[in-house]
Amino acid sequence: MKGHTSKKCLYAASMSFARQISKLAEECFTSTGMHPSQAFLLVLAADEPGISPTRAAELLSLAPSTITRFADGLERKGYITRNRNGKTAEMFATNNGLALTAKISKASQDLYEMYSEKLGMEEADKLAELINDAAEKMR
């Protein structure tokens, strides 16, 4: 692997970046009392009432089992309800869940401001676009 350094390895670079951005996100989302991905699932249930776990998994790029685990926690806390009809399920934000979306929005904005301050706003926006485009191509 001569000449193949970790700086040229997309896997190493992306994992390093993921750890750093995850640390920032967890800091910002502490006020919500939940993991950032769980908070984004609640927002999806609020924005798309009746969303299926399969669709949520696609949108959040998470495994269906992870969505189920997060939904179990949100349901226990009274933030969502789930209607099950045979093999299909639908998720709905409760009034308590809807009330929490403002705090989630604030945490998300704080995260954006933190990484934009470090990267520069234009660079942060470009990087998010590049990563989203690359992820779409890899599917």
Backbone torsions as a table, in degrees:
resi	resn	phi	psi	omega
1	MET	NA	35.0	179.3
2	LYS	-58.9	133.0	179.1
3	GLY	81.9	-3.5	-179.4
4	HIS	-103.0	89.9	-177.7
5	THR	-92.8	166.7	179.2
6	SER	-63.9	-23.1	177.3
7	LYS	-72.2	-20.2	178.2
8	LYS	-101.9	-2.2	-178.2
9	CYS	-94.5	114.0	-178.9
10	LEU	-59.6	-39.8	179.7
11	TYR	-60.6	-51.5	-178.6
12	ALA	-62.0	-43.8	-178.8
13	ALA	-64.8	-43.8	-177.6
14	SER	-69.3	-35.7	178.6
15	MET	-68.5	-39.9	177.0
16	SER	-62.0	-46.7	179.1
17	PHE	-63.6	-42.1	-179.9
18	ALA	-59.9	-42.2	178.7
19	ARG	-63.1	-41.6	-178.3
20	GLN	-69.0	-44.3	-178.9
21	ILE	-70.5	-32.7	177.0
22	SER	-64.6	-40.5	178.4
23	LYS	-61.7	-45.0	177.2
24	LEU	-61.8	-44.0	-178.4
25	ALA	-62.9	-44.8	-179.8
26	GLU	-62.4	-37.3	174.7
27	GLU	-59.8	-50.3	-176.1
28	CYS	-67.0	-32.9	-175.2
29	PHE	-91.4	2.0	177.7
30	THR	-54.2	-39.8	-177.5
31	SER	-63.7	-20.0	-179.5
32	THR	-85.6	-17.3	-178.6
33	GLY	77.0	17.5	179.8
34	MET	-146.4	163.4	175.6
35	HIS	-65.5	145.1	-179.6
36	PRO	-52.8	-42.8	-179.5
37	SER	-65.2	-35.2	177.3
38	GLN	-67.3	-38.8	177.3
39	ALA	-63.6	-41.0	178.8
40	PHE	-67.0	-31.2	174.8
41	LEU	-65.0	-41.9	177.3
42	LEU	-61.3	-42.0	178.5
43	VAL	-62.0	-40.8	177.1
44	LEU	-61.2	-43.1	179.2
45	ALA	-63.8	-32.2	177.9
46	ALA	-75.6	-41.9	-176.3
47	ASP	-78.4	-29.8	-178.2
48	GLU	-129.0	72.8	-178.1
49	PRO	-53.2	131.8	-179.7
50	GLY	89.6	8.8	-179.4
51	ILE	-60.1	141.8	179.4
52	SER	-85.6	152.9	175.2
53	PRO	-58.5	-35.2	178.8
54	THR	-62.0	-46.7	179.6
55	ARG	-65.5	-41.5	178.4
56	ALA	-61.6	-40.8	178.6
57	ALA	-61.5	-41.8	178.0
58	GLU	-62.8	-47.5	-176.4
59	LEU	-67.0	-34.9	-178.2
60	LEU	-95.6	-1.3	-177.4
61	SER	52.9	47.4	178.0
62	LEU	-121.5	157.7	176.7
63	ALA	-69.1	145.0	177.5
64	PRO	-54.4	-36.0	178.9
65	SER	-65.1	-33.2	177.0
66	THR	-68.7	-41.3	177.1
67	ILE	-60.5	-44.0	179.4
68	THR	-60.2	-45.7	180.0
69	ARG	-62.6	-45.8	178.5
70	PHE	-63.3	-41.9	179.9
71	ALA	-64.4	-38.6	176.5
72	ASP	-57.2	-46.1	179.7
73	GLY	-65.2	-42.1	178.5
74	LEU	-65.0	-37.9	179.3
75	GLU	-68.0	-42.6	178.1
76	ARG	-59.5	-37.3	-179.6
77	LYS	-80.3	-6.1	178.9
78	GLY	82.4	20.6	-178.7
79	TYR	-92.5	-23.2	175.7
80	ILE	-139.0	162.5	167.7
81	THR	-124.1	155.0	177.4
82	ARG	-126.2	133.3	173.0
83	ASN	-103.9	126.9	-179.7
84	ARG	-114.2	127.6	175.1
85	ASN	-126.7	95.5	-177.2
86	GLY	64.2	-121.6	-179.0
87	LYS	-87.0	-11.1	-178.6
88	THR	-95.0	149.9	178.1
89	ALA	-138.7	150.2	177.3
90	GLU	-130.7	142.1	179.7
91	MET	-113.7	137.5	179.7
92	PHE	-132.9	136.3	174.8
93	ALA	-74.7	138.7	175.0
94	THR	-84.4	176.1	175.8
95	ASN	-60.1	-39.9	177.1
96	ASN	-63.3	-39.9	177.7
97	GLY	-65.8	-43.5	178.7
98	LEU	-61.3	-38.4	179.3
99	ALA	-64.6	-30.0	-178.2
100	LEU	-79.1	-15.9	-176.4
101	THR	-65.0	-27.7	177.0
102	ALA	-66.4	-40.0	177.6
103	LYS	-66.6	-37.3	177.9
104	ILE	-66.5	-42.2	178.5
105	SER	-61.0	-41.1	178.2
106	LYS	-64.5	-43.6	178.9
107	ALA	-62.7	-40.9	179.2
108	SER	-64.7	-41.6	177.8
109	GLN	-65.2	-41.5	177.7
110	ASP	-60.3	-42.3	178.5
111	LEU	-61.5	-46.9	179.4
112	TYR	-57.7	-44.7	-179.3
113	GLU	-65.5	-38.2	-179.8
114	MET	-65.1	-48.9	-178.0
115	TYR	-76.1	-27.5	175.9
116	SER	-68.5	-33.4	177.1
117	GLU	-66.1	-38.6	-179.4
118	LYS	-75.0	-40.4	-174.5
119	LEU	-95.8	-21.1	-168.6
120	GLY	93.0	136.7	-173.9
121	MET	-59.9	-45.6	-178.8
122	GLU	-63.2	-44.5	178.9
123	GLU	-64.5	-40.7	179.9
124	ALA	-62.7	-43.7	179.2
125	ASP	-65.5	-41.7	178.2
126	LYS	-63.8	-43.4	-179.3
127	LEU	-62.8	-43.6	178.5
128	ALA	-60.5	-41.7	178.8
129	GLU	-64.8	-45.0	179.0
130	LEU	-62.1	-44.5	-179.6
131	ILE	-64.7	-43.7	178.3
132	ASN	-62.2	-43.4	178.2
133	ASP	-62.3	-45.2	-179.6
134	ALA	-63.7	-42.4	179.8
135	ALA	-61.8	-39.8	178.8
136	GLU	-63.9	-40.9	179.3
137	LYS	-67.5	-30.8	-178.0
138	MET	-77.4	-15.7	-178.9
139	ARG	-67.4	NA	NA
